[in-house]
Amino acid sequence: MKLTILGCYAATPRTFTNPTSQVLEINNELFLIDCGEGTQVELRRKKIKFGRIKHIFISHLHGDHFYGLIGLISTFMLLNRETELHVYGPKGIKEIITLQLKLSKSWTSYPLYFHELSGREPEVILDTKKVSVETIPLDHRVYSNGYLFREKPGDRKLRMEEVEKYNINVAYYRGIKKGKDAVLEDGTVISNTFLTADPEPPKSYAFCSDTAYNPGMVQQLKDVSFLYHEATFLEEHAYLARPTKHSTAREAAAIARAASVGKLILGHYSTRYDSIEPFKTEASEVFPQVELADDGKTIILE
């Protein structure tokens, strides 16, 4: 897994920070999560090929999380995209985007599918051979979802010294990696357990932005490998978090600790702060495995 942060600051774009957007890579598949203003510029800056993005997940319909979407969809058309695009987001996102396409007479030349969400309970919205994605209901001022990405178990790993010892033809490697036993020319069966090792344990990534402190999420987040959780405010401004339905760094860390996650990644910082380092300091007092997201940063999730 690899996470590329395109933007991770709250509210308004600045010359040196961007609103929320990130790309998650799982087994060579790319998933765009939120699409604030400037997203396509940052995709180019990070040399991420537009054509590899087939699924876009929008958490909610506040501008700093989706105002870049119409521009990106239009650019795909200008680049003569043919591959279908799937957009997942709150009910209403189809109306917003299609109205802009209609009035600008800019209908896409590629298949564009909207998967509108309105459920209040977690639900699986994408299930492929490589990954499953489920919603994480959030507590914000408008209907919002986070997203939980789970890797599917990979192929078993060949023990090449054993495979070569039995002179097994390369044509059978794929089946063996899928768990099949090997049958030699004389009919001898070599158990798969001698020929392969267990694959790497599948990893999981949870994206939670924007939300008030919500212990109700803990059960769904239990033991996830990596949790991205908004931390809009430091504790000294906790009084601002309540009415705006946001979280503090300390509250994000409390969720991570209760869910026993592998690592906490903080983001969605208010632009009132001159430095983001205090967010890590505060969160680390509650949960030590903390990393700060920042624009342009790439995090290898291993």
C-alpha positions as CSV (number, residue, x, y, z in Angstrom):
1,M,0.0,0.0,0.0
2,K,1.1,3.5,-0.7
3,L,-0.6,6.8,0.3
4,T,0.1,10.0,-1.6
5,I,-1.2,13.2,0.1
6,L,-2.2,15.7,-2.4
7,G,-3.8,18.0,0.2
8,C,-4.6,17.7,3.9
9,Y,-5.6,21.2,5.2
10,A,-9.0,22.4,6.1
11,A,-11.4,24.9,4.4
12,T,-9.6,27.2,1.9
13,P,-6.7,26.6,-0.4
14,R,-3.6,28.7,0.0
15,T,-0.5,29.2,-2.1
16,F,1.4,26.6,0.0
17,T,-1.4,24.2,1.2
18,N,-4.3,22.4,-0.5
19,P,-7.6,21.1,0.8
20,T,-8.3,17.4,1.1
21,S,-7.3,14.9,-1.5
22,Q,-5.2,11.8,-1.5
23,V,-4.4,8.8,-3.7
24,L,-4.2,5.3,-2.2
25,E,-2.4,2.6,-4.2
26,I,-3.2,-1.0,-3.5
27,N,-1.7,-3.8,-5.6
28,N,-1.1,-1.4,-8.5
29,E,-4.7,0.0,-8.4
30,L,-5.2,3.7,-7.7
31,F,-8.1,5.1,-5.7
32,L,-8.7,8.9,-5.4
33,I,-10.1,9.9,-2.0
34,D,-11.8,13.3,-1.9
35,C,-11.0,15.9,-4.6
36,G,-10.5,19.4,-3.2
37,E,-9.5,22.3,-5.4
38,G,-6.0,21.8,-6.9
39,T,-6.2,18.1,-7.0
40,Q,-5.4,17.7,-10.7
41,V,-2.5,20.1,-10.4
42,E,-1.1,18.0,-7.6
43,L,-1.7,14.8,-9.5
44,R,0.5,16.2,-12.3
45,R,3.1,17.4,-9.8
46,K,3.4,13.9,-8.3
47,K,3.4,12.4,-11.9
48,I,0.3,10.2,-11.2
49,K,-1.2,9.1,-14.5
50,F,-4.8,10.2,-14.7
51,G,-5.9,7.1,-16.7
52,R,-5.0,4.9,-13.8
53,I,-7.8,6.4,-11.6
54,K,-11.0,4.4,-12.1
55,H,-12.6,5.0,-8.7
56,I,-13.1,8.3,-6.8
57,F,-14.5,8.4,-3.3
58,I,-16.0,11.6,-2.0
59,S,-16.7,11.9,1.8
60,H,-19.2,14.7,1.8
61,L,-20.4,17.7,-0.1
62,H,-18.4,20.5,1.5
63,G,-16.4,22.4,-1.1
64,D,-12.9,21.6,0.3
65,H,-13.6,17.9,-0.3
66,F,-15.1,17.9,-3.8
67,Y,-14.8,21.3,-5.7
68,G,-11.9,19.9,-7.8
69,L,-14.1,17.0,-9.1
70,I,-15.8,18.8,-12.0
71,G,-12.5,20.0,-13.3
72,L,-10.9,16.6,-13.1
73,I,-13.8,15.0,-14.8
74,S,-13.7,17.6,-17.6
75,T,-9.9,17.1,-18.0
76,F,-10.4,13.4,-18.4
77,M,-12.6,14.2,-21.4
78,L,-10.1,16.6,-22.9
79,L,-7.5,13.9,-22.7
80,N,-9.8,11.6,-24.7
81,R,-10.3,9.2,-21.9
82,E,-12.2,6.0,-22.8
83,T,-12.0,4.1,-19.6
84,E,-15.1,4.2,-17.4
85,L,-15.0,6.2,-14.2
86,H,-16.9,5.4,-11.0
87,V,-17.7,8.2,-8.5
88,Y,-18.9,7.3,-5.0
89,G,-20.4,9.9,-2.7
90,P,-23.4,11.4,-0.9
91,K,-26.8,11.6,-2.6
92,G,-26.8,14.8,-4.6
93,I,-23.3,14.5,-6.1
94,K,-24.7,13.2,-9.4
95,E,-27.0,16.2,-9.7
96,I,-24.3,18.7,-8.9
97,I,-21.8,17.3,-11.5
98,T,-24.3,16.6,-14.3
99,L,-25.8,20.1,-14.0
100,Q,-22.3,21.6,-14.5
101,L,-21.7,19.2,-17.5
102,K,-25.1,20.1,-18.9
103,L,-24.8,23.9,-18.7
104,S,-21.3,23.9,-20.0
105,K,-22.2,21.4,-22.8
106,S,-19.3,19.3,-21.7
107,W,-20.7,15.8,-21.5
108,T,-18.0,13.1,-21.1
109,S,-16.9,11.0,-23.9
110,Y,-16.3,8.1,-21.5
111,P,-18.7,6.1,-19.3
112,L,-19.3,8.0,-16.0
113,Y,-21.1,6.2,-13.2
114,F,-22.3,7.7,-9.9
115,H,-22.9,5.5,-6.8
116,E,-24.8,7.7,-4.5
117,L,-24.8,6.9,-0.8
118,S,-27.5,7.6,1.9
119,G,-27.1,4.8,4.4
120,R,-26.4,5.3,8.0
121,E,-24.7,1.9,8.6
122,P,-21.5,0.6,7.2
123,E,-21.9,-1.0,3.8
124,V,-19.6,-2.6,1.2
125,I,-19.6,-0.4,-2.0
126,L,-16.8,-2.0,-4.0
127,D,-15.6,-5.6,-4.0
128,T,-12.9,-6.7,-6.4
129,K,-10.3,-9.5,-6.6
130,K,-7.8,-7.2,-4.9
131,V,-9.7,-5.0,-2.5
132,S,-13.0,-4.3,-0.8
133,V,-14.2,-0.9,0.2
134,E,-16.9,-0.1,2.9
135,T,-18.3,3.1,4.2
136,I,-17.6,4.5,7.6
137,P,-20.5,6.6,8.8
138,L,-19.2,9.9,10.2
139,D,-20.6,12.6,12.5
140,H,-20.4,15.9,10.7
141,R,-22.6,18.9,9.9
142,V,-23.8,17.3,6.6
143,Y,-24.1,13.6,5.6
144,S,-20.6,12.2,5.5
145,N,-18.8,8.9,5.1
146,G,-15.2,7.7,5.6
147,Y,-14.0,4.7,3.7
148,L,-12.3,1.5,4.8
149,F,-10.1,-0.2,2.3
150,R,-9.2,-3.8,2.9
151,E,-6.6,-5.8,0.8
152,K,-7.6,-9.2,-0.2
153,P,-5.1,-12.0,0.7
154,G,-2.4,-12.3,-2.0
155,D,-1.0,-15.4,-3.7
156,R,1.2,-17.7,-1.7
157,K,5.0,-17.3,-2.1
158,L,7.0,-19.9,-3.9
159,R,9.9,-21.6,-2.0
160,M,12.1,-21.6,-5.1
161,E,14.6,-24.0,-3.5
162,E,11.9,-26.6,-3.1
163,V,10.3,-25.9,-6.5
164,E,13.7,-26.3,-8.2
165,K,14.5,-29.4,-6.2
166,Y,11.5,-31.2,-7.7
167,N,12.2,-29.7,-11.2
168,I,8.7,-28.4,-11.5
169,N,7.8,-26.7,-14.8
170,V,7.3,-23.0,-14.7
171,A,3.9,-23.5,-16.3
172,Y,2.6,-24.8,-13.0
173,Y,3.9,-21.9,-10.9
174,R,0.7,-19.9,-11.1
175,G,-1.5,-22.7,-9.8
176,I,0.9,-23.5,-7.0
177,K,0.8,-19.9,-5.9
178,K,-3.0,-20.2,-5.8
179,G,-2.7,-23.1,-3.4
180,K,-2.6,-26.1,-5.7
181,D,-0.4,-29.2,-5.0
182,A,2.2,-30.2,-7.6
183,V,1.9,-33.5,-9.5
184,L,5.2,-34.9,-10.8
185,E,5.5,-36.9,-14.1
186,D,5.5,-40.2,-12.1
187,G,2.3,-39.2,-10.3
188,T,3.9,-38.2,-7.1
189,V,2.0,-35.4,-5.3
190,I,4.0,-32.7,-3.6
191,S,1.9,-30.9,-1.0
192,N,1.6,-27.1,-1.5
193,T,2.8,-26.6,2.1
194,F,6.3,-27.7,1.1
195,L,6.4,-25.5,-2.0
196,T,5.0,-22.2,-0.8
197,A,5.1,-19.8,2.2
198,D,2.2,-17.8,3.5
199,P,1.6,-14.4,1.8
200,E,2.1,-11.1,3.6
201,P,-0.9,-10.5,5.9
202,P,-3.4,-8.2,4.1
203,K,-3.4,-4.6,5.2
204,S,-6.2,-2.1,5.7
205,Y,-6.6,1.6,5.5
206,A,-9.3,3.8,7.0
207,F,-10.0,7.3,5.9
208,C,-12.0,9.4,8.4
209,S,-12.5,13.1,7.5
210,D,-14.5,15.2,8.6
211,T,-16.0,14.1,11.8
212,A,-16.7,15.0,15.4
213,Y,-15.2,12.7,18.0
214,N,-17.2,9.5,17.5
215,P,-16.4,6.5,19.7
216,G,-19.1,4.7,17.8
217,M,-16.6,4.1,14.9
218,V,-14.2,2.1,17.1
219,Q,-15.7,-1.3,16.5
220,Q,-15.5,-1.0,12.7
221,L,-12.0,0.4,12.9
222,K,-10.7,-2.4,15.2
223,D,-7.2,-3.5,14.3
224,V,-7.0,-1.6,11.0
225,S,-3.4,-1.2,9.8
226,F,-3.5,2.5,9.2
227,L,-6.1,5.2,10.2
228,Y,-6.2,8.6,8.7
229,H,-8.2,10.7,11.1
230,E,-9.0,14.4,10.9
231,A,-7.4,16.6,13.5
232,T,-8.7,20.1,12.7
233,F,-7.9,21.6,16.1
234,L,-5.5,21.4,18.9
235,E,-6.9,20.9,22.4
236,E,-6.7,24.6,23.3
237,H,-9.4,25.1,20.6
238,A,-11.5,22.2,21.5
239,Y,-14.4,24.6,22.1
240,L,-14.4,25.2,18.3
241,A,-14.5,21.5,17.5
242,R,-17.9,20.9,19.1
243,P,-20.1,23.3,17.0
244,T,-18.2,22.6,13.8
245,K,-18.3,18.8,14.2
246,H,-14.6,18.4,14.0
247,S,-12.0,16.6,16.1
248,T,-8.9,17.5,18.0
249,A,-5.5,15.7,17.7
250,R,-6.0,14.2,21.1
251,E,-9.5,12.9,20.2
252,A,-8.2,11.3,17.0
253,A,-5.5,9.6,19.1
254,A,-8.1,8.4,21.5
255,I,-10.0,6.7,18.6
256,A,-6.8,5.1,17.4
257,R,-5.9,3.8,20.9
258,A,-9.4,2.4,21.5
259,A,-9.4,0.7,18.1
260,S,-5.8,-0.7,18.5
261,V,-4.9,0.5,15.0
262,G,-1.3,0.0,13.7
263,K,-0.6,3.6,13.0
264,L,-2.5,6.9,13.1
265,I,-2.0,9.5,10.4
266,L,-3.3,13.0,11.2
267,G,-4.6,15.6,8.7
268,H,-7.2,18.2,7.9
269,Y,-5.4,20.8,10.0
270,S,-7.0,24.2,10.5
271,T,-5.0,26.9,8.7
272,R,-5.0,29.0,11.9
273,Y,-1.8,27.2,13.0
274,D,1.7,28.2,12.0
275,S,3.1,24.7,12.5
276,I,1.6,21.2,12.4
277,E,4.2,19.7,14.8
278,P,2.1,20.4,17.9
279,F,-0.6,18.0,16.5
280,K,1.9,15.1,16.7
281,T,3.0,16.2,20.1
282,E,-0.5,16.2,21.5
283,A,-1.6,13.0,19.8
284,S,1.5,11.1,20.9
285,E,0.7,11.6,24.5
286,V,-2.4,9.4,24.0
287,F,-1.2,7.1,21.1
288,P,2.5,6.9,20.2
289,Q,2.3,5.6,16.7
290,V,1.5,8.9,15.0
291,E,2.5,10.3,11.6
292,L,1.7,13.7,10.2
293,A,0.2,14.0,6.8
294,D,1.4,16.9,4.7
295,D,0.9,18.1,1.2
296,G,3.1,16.2,-1.3
297,K,4.1,13.6,1.2
298,T,4.2,9.9,0.2
299,I,3.7,7.3,3.0
300,I,4.5,3.7,2.4
301,L,1.9,1.7,4.4
302,E,3.8,-1.4,5.5
